[in-house]
Each structure stands twice: as C-alpha cells, then as structure tokens.
C-alpha cells in the first residue's frame, strides 16, 4: 500500500539538500568521488547534470540498492528503502553498513531526513506526490533523480532490448558516480551471460510456452505480461511467454486464464521474506495443486516447475541469475536438444 504522505515543505527539502552538498569531498572514502569530473546523463527523458560524483545517494527500491552495491558504492548510499526480500548473499556484508530509511515505500519526510544529493529508482511510479514527490518537484529543488531506462519505454530506442537498457543503466550510473571501469566490467560480464542464454535458446525444441507466476494477491495470480523482462528472457531461451498478448508488465489474471493457456512450463517466483500471503513459492505451488483446473495441467502433474527468486523477475543486477536458472531448468526438463 502507498502511504498518503505529501512531499512537505519545499523550503525544508531545499535546505536539507543544500546541506548535503556541503559535505566533505572525502566523506565517502573513495578517491574516485573526489576526482570525478562533471557529467550529464539523460534519464527517462530528463537531463541530469552532476558537478562531481554524488556522495549521498538514496535508493527507492531493492534493485537499485543492489546495483549500487555491485558497483562498489556502499559507502555512498545514504539510505535505502522498499525491500522485497533478503539482500543477495554477495551483497550482505556491504549492506550491513547501509542505513535502511524504511523497509517499505519511502515518503518525502524520510527522504528529507537523509539529505541526499541524488535519488535512484528502478521504477517511475515511485515518484509521486504521495510518496517522495514527483521528479519535477525534486528537480525544482536541485535534487536529481535517476530512473531505470527499462521502465521508460517511451523515451528509449525501440531497437534496444530490456537487457540493453539495463546495461545502459550500469553505464550511466558508472558515469554519474565516477566508476566507469566497474560499470564496464559489469556490462561485459552480463552481456556474456545473455549470449550464453541465447545459445541455449537456439537449441530449445518446440518453443515451449511459459507462465511466469510472480505473486498471488487475495487469491488472484499476477503473471508476466508482454512488456516485462520475463518476455525477453523467454525469447532469449527459445520459449514463448504465455501472456505475451497482454500489454502490461504484471497483469492480474485468473487461475482459469492460466488453465486456458495450458503452459508447458511454469516459472514460480519466491518472495518468502516479503511475508504477504501467497508470496512464497510453496504457497503458490499449493494453490496450483488445489485449484480444480490448474491442478490438471500437464505442467503441474508432471512437475514442470522452475523456482526462481521473485525479485529477479524484474529488471535488476540479479536478473541474469534467473536467466541462468530458467535455462538450466529447461535443460533438466528435456527441452534443450
């Protein structure tokens, strides 16, 4: 649920942002921060100018937090929020020193308290008046906001894939924070992972259809539609997303609709740590096995189920891991020649 809290006094936020800009150049302990040159990037149609590398970033979601941690920027995260699940093991040590402003969606009041010099988010819908404020409101207060290119299709080159856009994010963040080498290495590693998956896809027989089951809310399933990252992962792996015809990232459907699509494989996202009813993979599997229609599907009766971390179904630094997990799952299920 979103919190109905207004952004608050523009003057107050302006003062706190100005205070953040007066921090010591060496506060981050990273020599790159002090030596970084001014740079300009475009994010979701808005130009962002930086006189030097930010030292107090606030992230609005877990995916953004983990991306900055992967880039070695733990000491420049002034606060994080909106955790869906446990932070990945490889980031756990660095994450211990990151202030958690809120485990849920951040409000404008808590953002002010963190005195950031940049806000980073994977999703445009986290910038609203009843949350941290709109991007225009923040820009008017000289607080730049970076939004993932994956969530801004109207501003992107239509020839780019979601993974291309994700890699653009790494490159842009590398420029913003003065860690271009780290960002370049990450892009190269993940491009190799995508190429490996595509080679697997070339050997997948029969183009199996896949339902990507993200969550269940009040008994109704949310699955991957045609505009989300799972659609691209399906394509790379020589499969078809069963709900590609739905022009949404995560549409709410019915169990009957899933039964009608009769998928060859069901990918189940596990969000156990989030703790809401229907979040864990076990709960989803139990619901499918009890549903009179879905329980009769071949994918269920023959256990053609692939479990993945739910957060990795969204675009993030961890998505290539789920790409590998699904590729391995298709191999084990006998779809790879």
PESUL-V290538 format. One record per run of one state. SS is the DSSP state (@ for helix, = for strand, . for the rest). FROM is the first residue (numbers start at 0). LEN is the number of residues. Records with the same first field share a line. If there is no record, write none. Layout:
SS=FROM-LEN, FROM-LEN
//
This chain:
.=0-9, 20-10, 35-3, 43-2, 50-6, 59-2, 70-3, 81-7, 95-4, 102-5, 113-4, 121-2, 126-8, 140-3, 147-1, 151-1, 155-6, 177-2, 201-2, 204-4, 217-2, 224-4, 236-3, 241-8, 252-2, 261-3, 270-1, 274-6, 290-3, 296-1, 301-3, 313-5, 332-3, 336-1
@=9-11, 30-5, 61-9, 73-3, 88-7, 107-6, 123-3, 134-6, 148-3, 152-3, 161-16, 179-22, 228-8, 254-7, 271-3, 280-10, 293-3, 297-4, 309-4, 318-14
==38-5, 45-5, 56-3, 76-5, 99-3, 117-4, 143-4, 203-1, 208-9, 219-5, 239-2, 249-3, 264-6, 304-5, 335-1
//
